[in-house]
Structure formats: C-alpha cells, structure tokens
C-alpha cells in the first residue's frame, strides 16, 4: 500500500486493517501520515485514541493492552509502536513477550489499529516474529519521493506564498539539500519569509539562507576531485573547515562517499536498483552512477585508501588537516 492509498483508507476508517506495518526510509512522509491519523480523530478524544509508545522503554504486553482497550468515542483507536528494535538483528523479545505478540498478530483486535513503525529501521526478515508480522499486517511503504515530486511539492508551497523564484533556483535549492524531504520542508520557511518581501530569490540568496547538507557538500567535493579541479576542491574543503566542520568528520564523509562509489562501480546497475540494493536515497544513487562513469576502480580504490591513511594521521598526529588534504589532492587529482 502506498501512503496515498493509506490516506484514502483513513477517510473511511471502518476499512482500515487491524495491523499496519509502516516501512521504508522517508520518515518525513510517515510523520505526515501520523498527523493525518491524529487529525482524523475527534479533538476531544485524540489524547485517548491516538497512542504512541517508544518500544525501547515500553513492554509489548502493555502496548497490546492499549490496543485491546475500547475507544471512548466509539470509533477506532490507533496505537503506534515506535522504535521496535526487537524486529532488528540487534534486538529481541523475551520468549513470553514474543509468544504474546505472535498470538496477537494471529488474532488482532478488529475494532482498533496497531501500527508498527519501522520507517528508517532495517528489520530482520529471517525472524519468525517479522515473518508473521509481514504476513498478518498490511504494509505501507514510505520510500523517498522521485525528484520531480519533491520539486512539485516545493513549487506549490512557494507559489501559494507568492514567492518569486525560478525553476532552476528551486532545483538548486533541492540539490543543495540532496532532495532530503525533511530538510527541504524544514528550510522552506526561510525562503518564504524572505520571499514575502517581494524580492526574487536567486542562487546567491539560496547560498545565504540555506546551509548545504554536509553529505551533499562531501559529494560536491568528490565531484570536483573527479573533475581534476584542484583549486575548487581545496576551496570547498576550506569552506567546510571555516563553517566549523571537524576535519575528522569531513574525512569520514569523504571515505563514505568513495565507499559508495566503489560499490556503485562494482555493481554496475541502474539508479533505482542501486538505491534499493544499498538502501540509499535515489538522488545519491543517481549521483554515484554519474560519478563512476568517468572513474576506474583503481582510481576509486586508491583514493579510498589514501583517505584511510589521512584518518589515521588526523587521529594520531598534529599535522595540519588542510595540508593533509592538499597531499591527498596531489595524489588523486
């Protein structure tokens, strides 16, 4: 089921499943759905009929007791399990609690809805409890929206606010935030606040109003390195240092980007398949495939190994980070 399908079902609550599994990576869209659920409940009963429990400090029996409790309004009660780490390879339930949960999944409370929220969590599909959940519950998949959909959402918000901004500037804004929907929507208020004055927003205004997402800055840095633009790469690095980013963190992100490029080169699959295989945002998959099309595996591997050496030196010596980065550039540009 898509989030859109779920929204339609929510309008006629008597058709909603007793057990829902929220999955995927787009937590912003999932939170939007939770808001819709809460708003679908009569205001006087929301605190009772909309319950969220963090499973890191709540027991399964207590949550299932909540699901079994009747709604005061006579409608449907929604109980959400957040952070169900017991569904991952790193977590587990006591045998008795697991038995209770399995029994519930086989015979759920029909009048209410249990939502198991695994968005952003990698569940272990080998576990019996996960297999039973996937079989018994209806799955709502919150995957990142395509770039064109994110563009449409942002353009609609800016148009409604009468903000003067060209399409290419919107795209620049989205790229600056790596099409991360949460960051895009969080920063949108800054553009609207600036735009209500009637001033047009251009690339310079975007640079002033919005700090580039660090992963995106690291990818820009890798792009300039791959293009053999030594001066631009060095300037980007210095800019990151100047804005307070730790050299060790920058180096770790560069290593992460090169690891992704090595994986993309080795797999040689299309953007969609790469995003699904590596569980990354489709935009990152697109950039990775574009980058590796002009790089050889030895070039990527050598760069990754050089960054590993820099990481060791940053942690074990007092050498100037910028000098170490310049040495890296001289070996790889």
Secondary structure, DSSP 8 states (H G I E B T S, - for coil): -BHHHHHHHHTSGGG--SEEEEEES-HHHHHHHHHHHHHHS-GGGHHHHEEEEETTSS-HHHHHHHHHS--TTSS--EEEEE--GGGSTT----HHHHHHHHHHHHS--SSSEEEEE-TT----TTSHHHHHHHHHSEEEEE----HHHHHHHHHHHHHHTT--B-HHHHHHHHHHTTT-HHHHHHHHHHHHHHHTTT--B-HHHHHHH----HHHHHHHHHHHHHTT-HHHHHHHHHHHHHTT--HHHHHHHHHHHHHHHHHHHHH---HHHHHHHHT--HHHHHHHHHHHTT--HHHHHHHHHHHHHHHHHHHH----HHHHHHHHHHHH-
